[in-house]
Amino acid sequence: MKKILAIALLLAAGLVLAHSGGTDKDGCHVDRKTGYRHCH
């Protein structure tokens, strides 16, 4: 069980650190590098 929890935490941390930027009320934001808006 501890192994599964550790893997889940590592995967979640990777998603959180994927990129920076706040989201709007819809959970979306504009990627400053590409100029495209995307949602999470």
Sequence and secondary structure as in RCSB ss.txt:
>XXXX:A:sequence
MKKILAIALLLAAGLVLAHSGGTDKDGCHVDRKTGYRHCH
>XXXX:A:secstr
 HHHHHHHHHHHHHHHTS      TTSEEE TTT  EEE 
